[in-house]
Amino acid sequence: MWNNSFNDSLLDKVLSGRISIDSLDFCKWLKESKKNEDSFNKELAQMAKDIEKGECLDTEVLYKNIWKGINRKRITLRVKIFMQYVAVILLLFCIGSGILFWRGNDSLPDSNSSSDYWSENNLVTLILPEGKQVFLDKEDTLKQVEGGIDITSENGRRKEYISIDETSFNILKTPLACDFYFTLVDGTKIWMNALSSIRYPVRFAENERVVFVSGELYLEVAKDNKRPFYVMLENMKIEVLGTSFNINAYTDENQIEITLEKGHIRAYTSDQMYDLKPNRQLCMNRKTKKVDIKIVKPSDYISWKDGRYLFKSKPLYEVAKVLKRWYGIEMVFEKSELRDMVFTGVVDKEEPIDIFIKRLAETSRCKCQKLGQKIFIR
């Protein structure tokens, strides 16, 4: 049997369903070494053989635990692929044996209803100058180096080196429910939130550094007095001289927000220049082009890069836009006044959307019901 060789071990407890497959202890053990990952994959392979022989006893617990692992970002991409293989075999076995293991409101996992479900569409996409697409797991490290790109896995092993014409541009895009961190060739660090993109040169020019962005990004720009750093976005250009700041420029938002944490930046619109100091936020209305600058607490606006969304007295319709980009869930307000109801709270990106729904229902007068990819607010 598949679990005999790991009797009473952490791995055995996970495979038998005694502890959750996405528990911190197991995920930490899994990422400690390639040996641990190989051991788990070996057990999954043996498990698949036992399932086909009918020697796997508790199929319900096993199936649910494996799907829980597939739907968690803590589990590495290589292991997820093995898990999907075993899950399919298990499902076919159960159907062939007449075993029905979902009850009540439970249902088979639906890849279209879970934004955490792994597929090629849930991976970060690097588009090379010639149009080739390279898919990256969010745990991969991408570093722009002279003449190309280094891609390494979370444990530091090189996955790929790509040589590129240094006069060309790359495009990096993040999908739903995924953020990404990488380093440009000049040492500038960039964090990208879900559904964001950046177009950047393989090698910067001798007199300036220019990137083009959309969505939400946080930048720590490497200082270089001889080559100013420019960020180009819709109807605005930002000049940077060694700075940490956040850009929120999603096209479905009414305004563009630039929040400065450290340093100094200048924002240029079509007819004016604005100086921004730390703890200031520039907001430009997309329609009227009106610009306002206010004092803010930057940590309220950059918490997303640390794995959580922080909302302070935000209208519910604004909260709905943010959560839709992460969970792929649409909020439907049955009464117009509910759209403007304020919400204060923290949403952990690793938590399922059900946690937010429960919290909203408990702290407001709303009644919430989730049906498919929609949440009805009454």
Number of C-alpha atoms within 10 A of each C-alpha: 12 21 17 8 10 14 11 12 10 14 22 19 17 20 23 20 18 13 16 18 25 20 13 11 12 19 15 13 13 21 16 12 11 12 11 14 16 14 14 19 18 14 18 21 16 15 21 23 17 16 21 14 10 14 14 18 12 10 20 16 14 19 21 19 22 24 19 18 22 25 18 18 20 20 21 21 20 12 17 22 15 18 23 16 13 23 21 13 17 24 19 15 17 19 12 9 10 9 13 11 16 11 7 5 5 8 9 11 13 10 12 11 14 18 24 22 22 19 12 12 12 19 22 26 20 21 17 18 17 11 10 9 14 13 15 21 21 21 18 22 21 21 19 20 18 14 14 16 18 16 19 18 18 14 13 10 12 13 11 12 14 13 13 18 14 15 12 14 18 16 19 21 24 24 21 20 23 24 26 25 19 17 18 20 18 16 15 18 17 18 19 27 25 22 19 25 22 22 18 19 21 24 21 20 12 8 10 13 20 18 16 16 23 20 22 25 26 24 20 20 22 19 16 14 11 11 16 17 25 19 19 19 17 14 12 14 18 19 19 24 19 20 20 22 26 22 24 22 22 19 12 8 15 14 20 23 22 25 28 27 23 17 17 17 23 16 19 16 16 9 5 8 13 15 14 20 16 19 17 20 24 21 19 21 14 16 8 9 14 10 16 12 16 11 13 16 14 18 12 12 23 22 14 22 18 11 14 15 19 19 19 11 12 15 16 19 17 15 19 16 17 16 19 17 19 20 20 19 22 17 21 19 16 11 9 10 8 17 18 12 15 16 18 15 15 13 19 16 19 13 11 15 20 12 11 16 17 13 12 19 14 12 11 11 12 15 13 18 17 16 9 12 15 15 19 15 20 14
